[in-house]
Amino acid sequence: MEGFRYTVRERQILYLMAADRSDKQIALQLGISSHTLRSHVDRLFRRHRLHSRAAAVAAWICDSHGLDVPFVMMTTGPFPLPAPASPKVSSELL
């Protein structure tokens, strides 16, 4: 899998997210408004098909260490699990 490409601002935001900073703290540290921060985060999620801060940080860490990002992180939200296989009953038992 080819690595994600991050802008300088996205890397700054991801670094601060990884440090468990709130949106308000990140915006203040970067000198931007909360609205601008939200725009950056939303664009990051859409571009990389992520659905949470945790998934974004995990994908960034995996990517920065040359690891494949698990597919489950790249979904736009929860997806249904496959139905369990039905047990096969031998005709001899019937």
C-alpha positions as CSV (number, residue, x, y, z in Angstrom):
1,M,0.0,0.0,0.0
2,E,1.4,3.4,-0.9
3,G,1.7,5.7,2.1
4,F,-0.6,8.5,2.8
5,R,0.5,12.0,2.0
6,Y,0.1,14.6,4.7
7,T,0.4,18.3,4.6
8,V,2.6,20.1,7.1
9,R,-0.5,21.3,8.9
10,E,-2.0,17.8,9.0
11,R,1.2,16.4,10.6
12,Q,1.1,19.2,13.2
13,I,-2.5,18.4,14.0
14,L,-1.9,14.7,14.2
15,Y,1.1,15.2,16.4
16,L,-1.0,17.2,18.9
17,M,-3.9,14.7,18.6
18,A,-1.5,11.9,19.5
19,A,-0.4,14.0,22.5
20,D,-4.1,13.9,23.6
21,R,-4.7,17.6,23.2
22,S,-8.3,18.9,22.8
23,D,-9.5,20.7,19.7
24,K,-9.4,24.0,21.7
25,Q,-5.8,23.3,22.8
26,I,-4.7,22.4,19.3
27,A,-6.3,25.5,17.7
28,L,-4.7,27.7,20.4
29,Q,-1.3,26.2,19.9
30,L,-1.4,26.5,16.1
31,G,-2.9,30.0,16.2
32,I,-6.0,29.1,14.3
33,S,-9.7,29.2,15.1
34,S,-11.6,26.1,16.2
35,H,-13.6,26.3,13.0
36,T,-10.4,26.2,10.9
37,L,-9.1,23.3,12.9
38,R,-12.4,21.4,12.3
39,S,-12.0,22.1,8.6
40,H,-8.5,20.6,8.6
41,V,-9.6,17.5,10.6
42,D,-12.7,17.0,8.4
43,R,-10.6,17.2,5.2
44,L,-8.0,14.8,6.7
45,F,-10.8,12.3,7.5
46,R,-12.3,12.5,4.1
47,R,-9.0,12.4,2.1
48,H,-7.8,9.3,4.0
49,R,-11.3,7.7,4.5
50,L,-11.0,7.7,8.3
51,H,-13.7,8.1,10.8
52,S,-12.1,9.0,14.2
53,R,-9.2,10.8,15.8
54,A,-7.9,7.5,17.1
55,A,-8.0,5.9,13.6
56,A,-6.3,9.0,12.1
57,V,-3.5,9.0,14.7
58,A,-3.0,5.2,14.3
59,A,-2.9,5.4,10.5
60,W,-0.4,8.3,10.7
61,I,1.9,6.3,13.2
62,C,1.6,3.1,11.0
63,D,2.4,5.1,7.9
64,S,5.3,7.0,9.4
65,H,6.9,3.7,10.4
66,G,6.3,2.1,7.0
67,L,3.7,-0.3,8.3
68,D,0.5,-1.1,6.3
69,V,-2.6,0.6,7.7
70,P,-5.2,-2.0,8.6
71,F,-8.2,-1.8,6.2
72,V,-10.6,-1.5,9.1
73,M,-9.2,2.0,9.9
74,M,-9.8,3.2,6.4
75,T,-13.6,2.7,6.4
76,T,-16.0,5.6,6.6
77,G,-17.8,4.0,9.5
78,P,-18.9,0.8,11.0
79,F,-19.7,-2.0,8.6
80,P,-21.7,-5.2,9.2
81,L,-19.9,-8.3,10.2
82,P,-20.4,-11.4,8.0
83,A,-23.1,-13.7,9.0
84,P,-21.9,-16.8,10.9
85,A,-21.7,-20.0,8.8
86,S,-24.6,-22.3,9.4
87,P,-23.6,-25.7,10.8
88,K,-23.9,-28.6,8.4
89,V,-26.1,-31.4,9.6
90,S,-25.4,-34.8,8.2
91,S,-28.4,-36.5,6.7
92,E,-27.5,-39.6,8.7
93,L,-28.3,-37.8,11.9
94,L,-31.9,-37.0,10.7
